[in-house]
Amino acid sequence: MTLVVGKDMETVSFSRTFANIDLDDGNQDSVLVDYDNEEVEEIGNALEQFTADKTPHLYGEVMSVEIEGFDDDFLCSVFDYLVGHESDAKAFLAKSTKHRKSCLQKFSQG
């Protein structure tokens, strides 16, 4: 603790408990937003593109490694795993063919 906060002591004037926190501030800092329907539509379109289902693309990329010597059943198992593990799927898609093959070899070993 001394490394993080030093050797200072807490003073009563700065200490707070959960009961001292005023949670009802009446939204004093709220700001009204002026927008039109065109702006909302643009944001909706951008959000839709961002969240579009990438599963068919992932399937194509995983199955394209078939020519590298992995059988169909194994690649389907890898695909099923990646669909459930988004961060692993993103990493797989970012890799070169050489590194994808290495990744699949490690996956096949355990």
Chimera marker file (.cmm) of the C-alpha trace (Angstrom):
<marker_set name="trace">
<marker id="1" x="0.000" y="0.000" z="0.000" r="1" g="1" b="0" radius="0.5"/>
<marker id="2" x="2.808" y="2.410" z="0.765" r="1" g="1" b="0" radius="0.5"/>
<marker id="3" x="4.010" y="2.146" z="-2.805" r="1" g="1" b="0" radius="0.5"/>
<marker id="4" x="0.569" y="3.044" z="-4.128" r="1" g="1" b="0" radius="0.5"/>
<marker id="5" x="-0.638" y="5.767" z="-1.754" r="1" g="1" b="0" radius="0.5"/>
<marker id="6" x="2.496" y="6.677" z="0.160" r="1" g="1" b="0" radius="0.5"/>
<marker id="7" x="2.599" y="7.074" z="3.899" r="1" g="1" b="0" radius="0.5"/>
<marker id="8" x="-0.209" y="9.625" z="4.046" r="1" g="1" b="0" radius="0.5"/>
<marker id="9" x="-3.053" y="9.165" z="6.482" r="1" g="1" b="0" radius="0.5"/>
<marker id="10" x="-6.697" y="9.684" z="5.643" r="1" g="1" b="0" radius="0.5"/>
<marker id="11" x="-8.207" y="12.837" z="7.057" r="1" g="1" b="0" radius="0.5"/>
<marker id="12" x="-11.800" y="12.954" z="8.186" r="1" g="1" b="0" radius="0.5"/>
<marker id="13" x="-12.677" y="15.871" z="5.903" r="1" g="1" b="0" radius="0.5"/>
<marker id="14" x="-11.996" y="13.826" z="2.775" r="1" g="1" b="0" radius="0.5"/>
<marker id="15" x="-13.317" y="10.450" z="3.874" r="1" g="1" b="0" radius="0.5"/>
<marker id="16" x="-16.706" y="9.260" z="2.635" r="1" g="1" b="0" radius="0.5"/>
<marker id="17" x="-18.815" y="6.206" z="3.215" r="1" g="1" b="0" radius="0.5"/>
<marker id="18" x="-21.405" y="4.796" z="0.861" r="1" g="1" b="0" radius="0.5"/>
<marker id="19" x="-24.111" y="6.521" z="2.913" r="1" g="1" b="0" radius="0.5"/>
<marker id="20" x="-22.470" y="9.938" z="2.296" r="1" g="1" b="0" radius="0.5"/>
<marker id="21" x="-22.755" y="9.704" z="-1.479" r="1" g="1" b="0" radius="0.5"/>
<marker id="22" x="-25.645" y="11.717" z="-2.924" r="1" g="1" b="0" radius="0.5"/>
<marker id="23" x="-26.993" y="9.594" z="-5.763" r="1" g="1" b="0" radius="0.5"/>
<marker id="24" x="-29.966" y="11.829" z="-6.544" r="1" g="1" b="0" radius="0.5"/>
<marker id="25" x="-28.371" y="14.780" z="-8.288" r="1" g="1" b="0" radius="0.5"/>
<marker id="26" x="-31.508" y="15.555" z="-10.282" r="1" g="1" b="0" radius="0.5"/>
<marker id="27" x="-29.594" y="15.099" z="-13.534" r="1" g="1" b="0" radius="0.5"/>
<marker id="28" x="-28.229" y="18.616" z="-13.233" r="1" g="1" b="0" radius="0.5"/>
<marker id="29" x="-25.697" y="17.956" z="-15.976" r="1" g="1" b="0" radius="0.5"/>
<marker id="30" x="-28.249" y="16.700" z="-18.510" r="1" g="1" b="0" radius="0.5"/>
<marker id="31" x="-28.019" y="18.257" z="-21.942" r="1" g="1" b="0" radius="0.5"/>
<marker id="32" x="-30.790" y="18.226" z="-24.508" r="1" g="1" b="0" radius="0.5"/>
<marker id="33" x="-29.625" y="16.883" z="-27.844" r="1" g="1" b="0" radius="0.5"/>
<marker id="34" x="-30.929" y="18.421" z="-31.042" r="1" g="1" b="0" radius="0.5"/>
<marker id="35" x="-30.981" y="15.869" z="-33.865" r="1" g="1" b="0" radius="0.5"/>
<marker id="36" x="-32.863" y="15.184" z="-37.037" r="1" g="1" b="0" radius="0.5"/>
<marker id="37" x="-34.065" y="11.880" z="-38.465" r="1" g="1" b="0" radius="0.5"/>
<marker id="38" x="-31.310" y="11.811" z="-41.097" r="1" g="1" b="0" radius="0.5"/>
<marker id="39" x="-28.601" y="11.815" z="-38.419" r="1" g="1" b="0" radius="0.5"/>
<marker id="40" x="-30.364" y="9.044" z="-36.518" r="1" g="1" b="0" radius="0.5"/>
<marker id="41" x="-30.657" y="7.010" z="-39.715" r="1" g="1" b="0" radius="0.5"/>
<marker id="42" x="-26.917" y="7.426" z="-40.436" r="1" g="1" b="0" radius="0.5"/>
<marker id="43" x="-26.046" y="6.266" z="-36.931" r="1" g="1" b="0" radius="0.5"/>
<marker id="44" x="-28.417" y="3.310" z="-37.312" r="1" g="1" b="0" radius="0.5"/>
<marker id="45" x="-26.810" y="2.325" z="-40.621" r="1" g="1" b="0" radius="0.5"/>
<marker id="46" x="-23.312" y="2.542" z="-39.142" r="1" g="1" b="0" radius="0.5"/>
<marker id="47" x="-24.380" y="0.459" z="-36.154" r="1" g="1" b="0" radius="0.5"/>
<marker id="48" x="-25.985" y="-2.126" z="-38.428" r="1" g="1" b="0" radius="0.5"/>
<marker id="49" x="-22.779" y="-2.469" z="-40.460" r="1" g="1" b="0" radius="0.5"/>
<marker id="50" x="-20.725" y="-2.733" z="-37.279" r="1" g="1" b="0" radius="0.5"/>
<marker id="51" x="-22.891" y="-5.475" z="-35.823" r="1" g="1" b="0" radius="0.5"/>
<marker id="52" x="-23.564" y="-7.352" z="-39.078" r="1" g="1" b="0" radius="0.5"/>
<marker id="53" x="-23.348" y="-11.118" z="-38.729" r="1" g="1" b="0" radius="0.5"/>
<marker id="54" x="-19.849" y="-12.156" z="-39.780" r="1" g="1" b="0" radius="0.5"/>
<marker id="55" x="-20.567" y="-15.881" z="-39.358" r="1" g="1" b="0" radius="0.5"/>
<marker id="56" x="-20.756" y="-16.716" z="-43.099" r="1" g="1" b="0" radius="0.5"/>
<marker id="57" x="-17.432" y="-14.929" z="-43.677" r="1" g="1" b="0" radius="0.5"/>
<marker id="58" x="-15.836" y="-16.820" z="-40.777" r="1" g="1" b="0" radius="0.5"/>
<marker id="59" x="-17.146" y="-20.117" z="-42.164" r="1" g="1" b="0" radius="0.5"/>
<marker id="60" x="-15.613" y="-19.404" z="-45.573" r="1" g="1" b="0" radius="0.5"/>
<marker id="61" x="-12.269" y="-18.473" z="-44.058" r="1" g="1" b="0" radius="0.5"/>
<marker id="62" x="-12.093" y="-21.544" z="-41.811" r="1" g="1" b="0" radius="0.5"/>
<marker id="63" x="-13.147" y="-23.935" z="-44.565" r="1" g="1" b="0" radius="0.5"/>
<marker id="64" x="-10.639" y="-22.429" z="-47.006" r="1" g="1" b="0" radius="0.5"/>
<marker id="65" x="-7.880" y="-23.997" z="-44.933" r="1" g="1" b="0" radius="0.5"/>
<marker id="66" x="-9.176" y="-27.407" z="-46.061" r="1" g="1" b="0" radius="0.5"/>
<marker id="67" x="-6.647" y="-27.446" z="-48.885" r="1" g="1" b="0" radius="0.5"/>
<marker id="68" x="-3.924" y="-27.217" z="-46.248" r="1" g="1" b="0" radius="0.5"/>
<marker id="69" x="-4.511" y="-30.814" z="-45.138" r="1" g="1" b="0" radius="0.5"/>
<marker id="70" x="-7.221" y="-30.514" z="-42.474" r="1" g="1" b="0" radius="0.5"/>
<marker id="71" x="-10.308" y="-32.662" z="-42.905" r="1" g="1" b="0" radius="0.5"/>
<marker id="72" x="-13.826" y="-31.307" z="-43.163" r="1" g="1" b="0" radius="0.5"/>
<marker id="73" x="-15.013" y="-32.576" z="-39.754" r="1" g="1" b="0" radius="0.5"/>
<marker id="74" x="-12.080" y="-30.996" z="-37.952" r="1" g="1" b="0" radius="0.5"/>
<marker id="75" x="-12.621" y="-27.637" z="-39.678" r="1" g="1" b="0" radius="0.5"/>
<marker id="76" x="-16.327" y="-27.741" z="-38.792" r="1" g="1" b="0" radius="0.5"/>
<marker id="77" x="-15.389" y="-28.299" z="-35.143" r="1" g="1" b="0" radius="0.5"/>
<marker id="78" x="-13.003" y="-25.339" z="-35.286" r="1" g="1" b="0" radius="0.5"/>
<marker id="79" x="-15.710" y="-23.196" z="-36.870" r="1" g="1" b="0" radius="0.5"/>
<marker id="80" x="-18.229" y="-24.160" z="-34.163" r="1" g="1" b="0" radius="0.5"/>
<marker id="81" x="-15.684" y="-23.260" z="-31.489" r="1" g="1" b="0" radius="0.5"/>
<marker id="82" x="-14.875" y="-19.887" z="-33.072" r="1" g="1" b="0" radius="0.5"/>
<marker id="83" x="-18.545" y="-18.945" z="-33.422" r="1" g="1" b="0" radius="0.5"/>
<marker id="84" x="-18.830" y="-19.231" z="-29.639" r="1" g="1" b="0" radius="0.5"/>
<marker id="85" x="-15.552" y="-17.423" z="-28.912" r="1" g="1" b="0" radius="0.5"/>
<marker id="86" x="-15.648" y="-14.064" z="-30.668" r="1" g="1" b="0" radius="0.5"/>
<marker id="87" x="-12.196" y="-12.839" z="-29.613" r="1" g="1" b="0" radius="0.5"/>
<marker id="88" x="-10.578" y="-16.068" z="-30.853" r="1" g="1" b="0" radius="0.5"/>
<marker id="89" x="-12.504" y="-15.739" z="-34.123" r="1" g="1" b="0" radius="0.5"/>
<marker id="90" x="-11.287" y="-12.165" z="-34.620" r="1" g="1" b="0" radius="0.5"/>
<marker id="91" x="-7.711" y="-13.263" z="-33.969" r="1" g="1" b="0" radius="0.5"/>
<marker id="92" x="-8.067" y="-16.147" z="-36.423" r="1" g="1" b="0" radius="0.5"/>
<marker id="93" x="-9.388" y="-13.845" z="-39.154" r="1" g="1" b="0" radius="0.5"/>
<marker id="94" x="-6.561" y="-11.366" z="-38.605" r="1" g="1" b="0" radius="0.5"/>
<marker id="95" x="-3.855" y="-13.999" z="-39.124" r="1" g="1" b="0" radius="0.5"/>
<marker id="96" x="-2.105" y="-14.886" z="-42.349" r="1" g="1" b="0" radius="0.5"/>
<marker id="97" x="-2.713" y="-18.305" z="-43.930" r="1" g="1" b="0" radius="0.5"/>
<marker id="98" x="0.577" y="-19.557" z="-42.490" r="1" g="1" b="0" radius="0.5"/>
<marker id="99" x="-0.383" y="-18.483" z="-38.964" r="1" g="1" b="0" radius="0.5"/>
<marker id="100" x="-3.920" y="-19.831" z="-39.322" r="1" g="1" b="0" radius="0.5"/>
<marker id="101" x="-2.469" y="-23.231" z="-40.186" r="1" g="1" b="0" radius="0.5"/>
<marker id="102" x="-0.230" y="-23.058" z="-37.114" r="1" g="1" b="0" radius="0.5"/>
<marker id="103" x="-3.230" y="-22.106" z="-34.992" r="1" g="1" b="0" radius="0.5"/>
<marker id="104" x="-5.226" y="-25.072" z="-36.335" r="1" g="1" b="0" radius="0.5"/>
<marker id="105" x="-2.358" y="-27.444" z="-35.627" r="1" g="1" b="0" radius="0.5"/>
<marker id="106" x="-2.276" y="-26.277" z="-32.008" r="1" g="1" b="0" radius="0.5"/>
<marker id="107" x="-6.062" y="-26.629" z="-31.815" r="1" g="1" b="0" radius="0.5"/>
<marker id="108" x="-5.843" y="-30.211" z="-33.091" r="1" g="1" b="0" radius="0.5"/>
<marker id="109" x="-3.319" y="-31.118" z="-30.370" r="1" g="1" b="0" radius="0.5"/>
<marker id="110" x="-5.554" y="-30.225" z="-27.528" r="1" g="1" b="0" radius="0.5"/>
<link id1="1" id2="2" r="1" g="1" b="0" radius="0.2"/>
<link id1="2" id2="3" r="1" g="1" b="0" radius="0.2"/>
<link id1="3" id2="4" r="1" g="1" b="0" radius="0.2"/>
<link id1="4" id2="5" r="1" g="1" b="0" radius="0.2"/>
<link id1="5" id2="6" r="1" g="1" b="0" radius="0.2"/>
<link id1="6" id2="7" r="1" g="1" b="0" radius="0.2"/>
<link id1="7" id2="8" r="1" g="1" b="0" radius="0.2"/>
<link id1="8" id2="9" r="1" g="1" b="0" radius="0.2"/>
<link id1="9" id2="10" r="1" g="1" b="0" radius="0.2"/>
<link id1="10" id2="11" r="1" g="1" b="0" radius="0.2"/>
<link id1="11" id2="12" r="1" g="1" b="0" radius="0.2"/>
<link id1="12" id2="13" r="1" g="1" b="0" radius="0.2"/>
<link id1="13" id2="14" r="1" g="1" b="0" radius="0.2"/>
<link id1="14" id2="15" r="1" g="1" b="0" radius="0.2"/>
<link id1="15" id2="16" r="1" g="1" b="0" radius="0.2"/>
<link id1="16" id2="17" r="1" g="1" b="0" radius="0.2"/>
<link id1="17" id2="18" r="1" g="1" b="0" radius="0.2"/>
<link id1="18" id2="19" r="1" g="1" b="0" radius="0.2"/>
<link id1="19" id2="20" r="1" g="1" b="0" radius="0.2"/>
<link id1="20" id2="21" r="1" g="1" b="0" radius="0.2"/>
<link id1="21" id2="22" r="1" g="1" b="0" radius="0.2"/>
<link id1="22" id2="23" r="1" g="1" b="0" radius="0.2"/>
<link id1="23" id2="24" r="1" g="1" b="0" radius="0.2"/>
<link id1="24" id2="25" r="1" g="1" b="0" radius="0.2"/>
<link id1="25" id2="26" r="1" g="1" b="0" radius="0.2"/>
<link id1="26" id2="27" r="1" g="1" b="0" radius="0.2"/>
<link id1="27" id2="28" r="1" g="1" b="0" radius="0.2"/>
<link id1="28" id2="29" r="1" g="1" b="0" radius="0.2"/>
<link id1="29" id2="30" r="1" g="1" b="0" radius="0.2"/>
<link id1="30" id2="31" r="1" g="1" b="0" radius="0.2"/>
<link id1="31" id2="32" r="1" g="1" b="0" radius="0.2"/>
<link id1="32" id2="33" r="1" g="1" b="0" radius="0.2"/>
<link id1="33" id2="34" r="1" g="1" b="0" radius="0.2"/>
<link id1="34" id2="35" r="1" g="1" b="0" radius="0.2"/>
<link id1="35" id2="36" r="1" g="1" b="0" radius="0.2"/>
<link id1="36" id2="37" r="1" g="1" b="0" radius="0.2"/>
<link id1="37" id2="38" r="1" g="1" b="0" radius="0.2"/>
<link id1="38" id2="39" r="1" g="1" b="0" radius="0.2"/>
<link id1="39" id2="40" r="1" g="1" b="0" radius="0.2"/>
<link id1="40" id2="41" r="1" g="1" b="0" radius="0.2"/>
<link id1="41" id2="42" r="1" g="1" b="0" radius="0.2"/>
<link id1="42" id2="43" r="1" g="1" b="0" radius="0.2"/>
<link id1="43" id2="44" r="1" g="1" b="0" radius="0.2"/>
<link id1="44" id2="45" r="1" g="1" b="0" radius="0.2"/>
<link id1="45" id2="46" r="1" g="1" b="0" radius="0.2"/>
<link id1="46" id2="47" r="1" g="1" b="0" radius="0.2"/>
<link id1="47" id2="48" r="1" g="1" b="0" radius="0.2"/>
<link id1="48" id2="49" r="1" g="1" b="0" radius="0.2"/>
<link id1="49" id2="50" r="1" g="1" b="0" radius="0.2"/>
<link id1="50" id2="51" r="1" g="1" b="0" radius="0.2"/>
<link id1="51" id2="52" r="1" g="1" b="0" radius="0.2"/>
<link id1="52" id2="53" r="1" g="1" b="0" radius="0.2"/>
<link id1="53" id2="54" r="1" g="1" b="0" radius="0.2"/>
<link id1="54" id2="55" r="1" g="1" b="0" radius="0.2"/>
<link id1="55" id2="56" r="1" g="1" b="0" radius="0.2"/>
<link id1="56" id2="57" r="1" g="1" b="0" radius="0.2"/>
<link id1="57" id2="58" r="1" g="1" b="0" radius="0.2"/>
<link id1="58" id2="59" r="1" g="1" b="0" radius="0.2"/>
<link id1="59" id2="60" r="1" g="1" b="0" radius="0.2"/>
<link id1="60" id2="61" r="1" g="1" b="0" radius="0.2"/>
<link id1="61" id2="62" r="1" g="1" b="0" radius="0.2"/>
<link id1="62" id2="63" r="1" g="1" b="0" radius="0.2"/>
<link id1="63" id2="64" r="1" g="1" b="0" radius="0.2"/>
<link id1="64" id2="65" r="1" g="1" b="0" radius="0.2"/>
<link id1="65" id2="66" r="1" g="1" b="0" radius="0.2"/>
<link id1="66" id2="67" r="1" g="1" b="0" radius="0.2"/>
<link id1="67" id2="68" r="1" g="1" b="0" radius="0.2"/>
<link id1="68" id2="69" r="1" g="1" b="0" radius="0.2"/>
<link id1="69" id2="70" r="1" g="1" b="0" radius="0.2"/>
<link id1="70" id2="71" r="1" g="1" b="0" radius="0.2"/>
<link id1="71" id2="72" r="1" g="1" b="0" radius="0.2"/>
<link id1="72" id2="73" r="1" g="1" b="0" radius="0.2"/>
<link id1="73" id2="74" r="1" g="1" b="0" radius="0.2"/>
<link id1="74" id2="75" r="1" g="1" b="0" radius="0.2"/>
<link id1="75" id2="76" r="1" g="1" b="0" radius="0.2"/>
<link id1="76" id2="77" r="1" g="1" b="0" radius="0.2"/>
<link id1="77" id2="78" r="1" g="1" b="0" radius="0.2"/>
<link id1="78" id2="79" r="1" g="1" b="0" radius="0.2"/>
<link id1="79" id2="80" r="1" g="1" b="0" radius="0.2"/>
<link id1="80" id2="81" r="1" g="1" b="0" radius="0.2"/>
<link id1="81" id2="82" r="1" g="1" b="0" radius="0.2"/>
<link id1="82" id2="83" r="1" g="1" b="0" radius="0.2"/>
<link id1="83" id2="84" r="1" g="1" b="0" radius="0.2"/>
<link id1="84" id2="85" r="1" g="1" b="0" radius="0.2"/>
<link id1="85" id2="86" r="1" g="1" b="0" radius="0.2"/>
<link id1="86" id2="87" r="1" g="1" b="0" radius="0.2"/>
<link id1="87" id2="88" r="1" g="1" b="0" radius="0.2"/>
<link id1="88" id2="89" r="1" g="1" b="0" radius="0.2"/>
<link id1="89" id2="90" r="1" g="1" b="0" radius="0.2"/>
<link id1="90" id2="91" r="1" g="1" b="0" radius="0.2"/>
<link id1="91" id2="92" r="1" g="1" b="0" radius="0.2"/>
<link id1="92" id2="93" r="1" g="1" b="0" radius="0.2"/>
<link id1="93" id2="94" r="1" g="1" b="0" radius="0.2"/>
<link id1="94" id2="95" r="1" g="1" b="0" radius="0.2"/>
<link id1="95" id2="96" r="1" g="1" b="0" radius="0.2"/>
<link id1="96" id2="97" r="1" g="1" b="0" radius="0.2"/>
<link id1="97" id2="98" r="1" g="1" b="0" radius="0.2"/>
<link id1="98" id2="99" r="1" g="1" b="0" radius="0.2"/>
<link id1="99" id2="100" r="1" g="1" b="0" radius="0.2"/>
<link id1="100" id2="101" r="1" g="1" b="0" radius="0.2"/>
<link id1="101" id2="102" r="1" g="1" b="0" radius="0.2"/>
<link id1="102" id2="103" r="1" g="1" b="0" radius="0.2"/>
<link id1="103" id2="104" r="1" g="1" b="0" radius="0.2"/>
<link id1="104" id2="105" r="1" g="1" b="0" radius="0.2"/>
<link id1="105" id2="106" r="1" g="1" b="0" radius="0.2"/>
<link id1="106" id2="107" r="1" g="1" b="0" radius="0.2"/>
<link id1="107" id2="108" r="1" g="1" b="0" radius="0.2"/>
<link id1="108" id2="109" r="1" g="1" b="0" radius="0.2"/>
<link id1="109" id2="110" r="1" g="1" b="0" radius="0.2"/>
</marker_set>
